[in-house]
Amino acid sequence: MHKAPLRAFLSRNPFPNGLTDGLFYREKMRAIHRIAPQRLRDDTRRPRVLDIGGGRSGLAALLYPEAEVVTVDVDPALAGQGPAGARSVFVCADATRLPFEDGAFDAVTMFDVLEHIEADGAAAAEAQRVVRPGGYVLVSTPCATWRYPHHGALRPVCPPEEELMAEWGHVRRGYAESELRGLFGGAPERRASFINGFTAIYHDVAFSRLGRRARKLLYLAAAPLAAAGYMLHHPAGRGAETAAAWRR
């Protein structure tokens, strides 16, 4: 029961136009793949994965396609909204009060979830409660230094940061490494950053007020820098967001 090969995983990017508007999401998926363990169990039993807040993305089911995945989301309308072929059972529940027994899962994923939860400490505690000893908690989140737009020159064509954060339902900008260590009881076993200064321009443009034609022109102009930033980015380098894995 291995994780999906990187190429196959990235090919399932649910964000439209995955090499332009969705390049930032491809970066996130690559970082998640880097920190995710190759196997979740040492025996032949089918692993169980809890995907908290994955109603739309379905990333846990794409990452571990042979696992038994349970998707939890507070919005019942998200049932069945994941990408085609991402198999999971949907449960409508609050991340701070999970309706599962202690140690019920081999892994718990929280991909871009914590920054949406006011009681993030309770959510982190619940994730650790329902994962078995030796299991993993996999997280992705913006860093405390995240900003939009990353490049100030694009500010005239971008919506205010506060507007985007409200639209996305963020209750905080992101996390410093020390804050994540506090939430999960220590340093992660693996960590990978994503969205660097070169690739951030594609993220800026993707959520700008520019029309499709203008966005295409900017993507084309910035393509050499974005491509170099993507290919040369080191997981331990600086990034606007981070993915991390804790082992219980």
C-alpha positions in Angstrom: 0.0 0.0 0.0 2.3 2.7 -1.3 1.6 6.4 -2.0 1.0 7.3 -5.6 4.0 8.0 -7.8 4.8 11.7 -8.0 4.0 12.1 -11.7 0.6 10.4 -11.3 -0.2 12.5 -8.2 0.7 15.8 -9.9 -1.4 14.9 -13.0 -4.5 14.9 -10.8 -4.1 18.6 -9.9 -7.8 19.6 -9.3 -7.0 23.3 -9.9 -7.7 24.4 -13.5 -4.8 25.2 -15.8 -2.3 23.4 -13.6 0.9 24.9 -15.1 -0.3 28.5 -15.0 -3.3 29.5 -12.7 -2.8 26.2 -10.8 1.0 26.2 -10.6 0.8 27.1 -6.9 -1.4 24.1 -6.3 1.1 21.8 -8.2 3.8 23.2 -5.9 1.7 22.3 -2.8 1.0 18.8 -4.1 4.8 18.3 -4.8 5.6 19.4 -1.2 2.9 17.2 0.3 4.3 14.2 -1.7 7.8 15.0 -0.4 6.8 14.8 3.2 4.3 12.0 3.0 5.6 8.5 4.0 5.9 5.9 1.3 4.0 3.4 3.3 1.5 3.9 6.1 1.6 0.3 7.4 4.3 -2.4 7.6 1.7 -5.2 7.3 -0.6 -6.0 4.4 -3.7 -4.5 6.0 -5.4 -1.6 4.1 -4.4 1.7 5.7 -7.1 4.0 7.0 -6.7 7.8 6.3 -8.7 10.6 7.7 -8.8 13.7 5.4 -9.9 16.7 7.5 -11.3 19.5 5.4 -10.7 17.7 2.1 -14.2 17.9 0.7 -13.2 19.7 -2.5 -9.6 18.7 -3.1 -9.7 15.0 -2.2 -5.9 15.1 -2.0 -5.6 12.3 0.6 -7.4 9.8 -1.7 -5.2 10.9 -4.6 -2.0 10.6 -2.5 -3.0 7.1 -1.1 -5.3 5.7 -3.8 -5.4 2.2 -2.2 -6.2 3.4 1.3 -9.6 3.5 3.0 -10.1 7.3 3.2 -12.7 9.1 5.3 -13.2 12.7 4.4 -14.5 15.0 7.1 -15.8 18.5 6.4 -18.1 20.8 8.3 -20.1 21.7 5.2 -22.5 18.9 4.1 -22.7 20.4 0.6 -19.2 19.2 -0.1 -20.1 15.6 0.0 -19.2 14.1 -3.4 -17.4 17.3 -4.5 -13.9 15.8 -4.7 -12.1 15.1 -8.0 -13.4 12.1 -10.1 -11.8 8.9 -9.0 -10.9 10.1 -5.5 -12.7 7.5 -3.5 -13.6 8.3 0.1 -16.5 8.1 2.6 -17.8 11.5 3.6 -18.6 12.4 7.2 -20.0 15.8 8.1 -18.3 16.8 11.4 -16.3 19.5 13.1 -12.5 19.2 13.1 -12.5 20.1 16.8 -14.9 17.3 17.8 -14.1 14.3 15.6 -16.6 11.4 15.9 -13.9 8.7 15.9 -12.2 6.5 18.5 -8.7 7.0 19.7 -6.1 5.7 17.3 -8.6 4.8 14.6 -6.4 5.9 11.6 -3.0 5.3 10.2 -2.7 8.9 9.0 -4.6 12.2 9.4 -4.3 14.9 6.7 -5.0 18.6 7.3 -4.1 20.2 3.9 -4.7 24.0 4.1 -7.1 23.6 7.0 -5.6 24.9 10.3 -5.7 28.6 9.1 -9.5 28.3 8.7 -10.1 27.0 12.2 -10.4 29.4 15.2 -9.8 26.7 17.8 -6.7 25.3 16.0 -5.3 23.9 19.1 -8.4 21.7 19.6 -8.2 20.6 16.0 -4.6 19.7 16.2 -5.2 17.7 19.4 -8.1 15.8 17.8 -6.0 14.9 14.8 -3.3 13.5 17.1 -5.9 11.7 19.2 -7.4 9.7 16.3 -4.1 8.7 14.7 -2.6 5.4 16.0 0.8 5.3 17.7 3.4 5.3 14.9 0.9 6.9 12.5 1.3 10.3 10.8 -0.3 13.7 10.8 0.3 15.5 7.5 -0.2 19.3 7.3 0.1 22.1 4.8 -0.4 25.7 5.7 0.7 29.2 4.8 3.7 30.6 6.8 3.3 33.6 9.1 5.2 35.6 6.5 2.7 34.8 3.7 1.4 37.9 1.9 -0.7 38.8 -1.2 0.4 39.9 -3.6 3.9 38.7 -2.9 5.2 41.1 -5.5 4.2 44.7 -4.6 4.4 45.8 -8.2 1.2 43.8 -8.9 -0.8 45.4 -6.1 -2.7 47.7 -8.5 -4.2 44.7 -10.4 -4.8 42.5 -7.3 -7.6 42.5 -4.8 -6.7 43.5 -1.2 -5.2 40.7 0.8 -8.0 41.1 3.4 -10.6 40.5 0.7 -9.0 37.2 -0.4 -8.6 36.0 3.1 -12.2 36.7 3.9 -13.3 34.9 0.7 -11.2 31.9 1.5 -12.4 31.8 5.1 -9.0 32.4 6.7 -9.1 33.3 10.4 -5.3 33.8 10.5 -2.5 34.5 8.0 -0.5 31.4 8.7 2.0 29.9 11.1 5.6 30.4 12.3 7.5 27.1 12.7 7.5 27.6 16.4 3.7 27.8 16.4 3.4 24.5 14.5 5.8 22.8 16.9 3.6 24.0 19.7 0.5 22.7 18.1 1.9 19.2 17.4 4.3 18.8 20.3 7.7 19.2 18.6 9.5 19.5 15.3 8.1 17.6 12.3 9.8 14.5 11.0 9.8 15.9 7.5 9.2 19.4 6.2 9.0 21.0 2.7 8.4 24.6 1.8 6.7 25.8 -1.4 5.9 28.9 -3.4 9.2 30.9 -3.5 9.9 34.4 -4.8 10.2 33.2 -8.4 7.0 31.1 -8.6 4.9 33.5 -6.4 4.3 35.7 -9.4 2.1 33.0 -10.9 0.1 32.8 -7.6 -0.2 36.6 -7.7 -1.5 36.7 -11.2 -3.8 33.7 -10.7 -5.9 35.6 -8.2 -5.6 39.0 -9.8 -8.3 41.1 -11.4 -6.7 40.7 -14.8 -8.6 39.1 -17.6 -7.5 35.8 -19.1 -5.6 37.4 -22.0 -3.6 39.7 -19.7 -2.9 36.8 -17.4 -1.6 34.7 -20.3 0.8 37.5 -21.3 2.2 37.8 -17.8 2.6 34.1 -17.5 4.5 34.0 -20.7 6.7 36.9 -19.7 7.5 35.3 -16.3 7.7 31.7 -17.5 11.6 31.5 -17.4 11.8 32.7 -13.8 8.8 30.6 -12.7 10.2 27.5 -14.4 13.6 28.0 -12.8 12.0 28.7 -9.4 9.9 25.5 -9.6 12.7 23.2 -10.8 15.4 24.5 -8.5 13.4 24.9 -5.3 14.8 23.0 -2.4 12.4 21.6 0.2 14.5 23.2 3.0 14.5 26.6 1.2 12.4 29.6 1.9 8.8 29.5 0.9 5.5 31.3 1.5 3.9 28.0 2.6 5.0 24.8 4.2 4.1 21.1 4.4 5.1 18.9 7.3 4.7 15.4 8.7 4.6 14.5 12.4 4.8 10.9 13.6 2.9 10.1 16.7 
